[in-house]
Amino acid sequence: MTPHCESIPTRAGRRLARAAKAAAHFDIAKSTLWHWAATRHDFPKPLRVGKRLTLFDLDAIEAYIVEASEKAA
């Protein structure tokens, strides 16, 4: 994972990013990110902010990856 990612700050302190930045942060393809969001029921769903803006919660995705890796171990 990239230590720094351009994210959109929120009042709640969550780190939100567009699909391309989120995919780059986790070193996966953008299509993989969208596929996980569409097919994995427990994957954090993207936040639809407007007609053309969808954001992913980087902290929630990190928690999901950690939990999934712990289950696999």
C-alpha positions as CSV (number, residue, x, y, z in Angstrom):
1,M,0.0,0.0,0.0
2,T,1.2,3.5,-0.8
3,P,1.8,5.5,2.4
4,H,0.3,8.7,1.1
5,C,-2.8,9.0,-1.1
6,E,-4.5,12.2,-2.3
7,S,-7.8,11.9,-0.4
8,I,-10.7,14.2,0.3
9,P,-10.8,15.2,4.0
10,T,-14.1,14.9,5.8
11,R,-15.5,16.2,9.1
12,A,-15.7,12.7,10.4
13,G,-12.0,12.2,9.7
14,R,-12.6,9.5,7.0
15,R,-10.2,9.4,4.0
16,L,-12.2,9.3,0.8
17,A,-10.8,9.0,-2.7
18,R,-12.0,8.5,-6.3
19,A,-11.7,5.0,-7.8
20,A,-8.4,5.7,-9.6
21,K,-6.7,7.0,-6.5
22,A,-8.1,4.3,-4.2
23,A,-7.0,1.6,-6.6
24,A,-3.5,3.1,-6.8
25,H,-3.4,3.4,-3.0
26,F,-4.0,-0.4,-2.7
27,D,-1.9,-1.3,-5.8
28,I,-4.8,-2.9,-7.6
29,A,-6.5,-2.2,-10.9
30,K,-9.5,0.1,-10.9
31,S,-11.6,-2.6,-12.5
32,T,-10.7,-4.9,-9.5
33,L,-11.9,-2.3,-7.1
34,W,-15.2,-1.9,-8.9
35,H,-15.5,-5.7,-9.2
36,W,-15.0,-6.2,-5.5
37,A,-17.6,-3.5,-4.8
38,A,-20.1,-5.1,-7.1
39,T,-19.6,-8.8,-6.1
40,R,-18.4,-9.0,-2.5
41,H,-21.3,-8.4,-0.1
42,D,-19.1,-7.5,2.8
43,F,-16.8,-5.1,0.8
44,P,-17.3,-1.4,1.7
45,K,-19.7,0.1,-0.8
46,P,-18.6,3.3,-2.6
47,L,-20.3,6.5,-1.7
48,R,-22.2,8.2,-4.5
49,V,-21.8,11.9,-4.0
50,G,-23.3,13.2,-7.2
51,K,-24.2,12.1,-10.7
52,R,-20.5,11.9,-11.7
53,L,-18.7,11.5,-8.4
54,T,-18.3,8.3,-6.5
55,L,-15.8,8.0,-3.6
56,F,-14.3,5.1,-1.7
57,D,-13.6,5.1,2.0
58,L,-9.9,4.2,2.2
59,D,-10.1,3.4,6.0
60,A,-13.0,1.0,5.5
61,I,-11.2,-0.8,2.7
62,E,-8.0,-1.1,4.7
63,A,-10.0,-2.6,7.6
64,Y,-11.7,-5.0,5.1
65,I,-8.3,-6.2,3.7
66,V,-6.9,-6.7,7.2
67,E,-9.9,-8.7,8.3
68,A,-9.9,-10.8,5.1
69,S,-6.2,-11.6,5.5
70,E,-6.7,-12.6,9.1
71,K,-9.5,-15.0,8.1
72,A,-7.3,-16.5,5.4
73,A,-4.4,-17.1,7.9
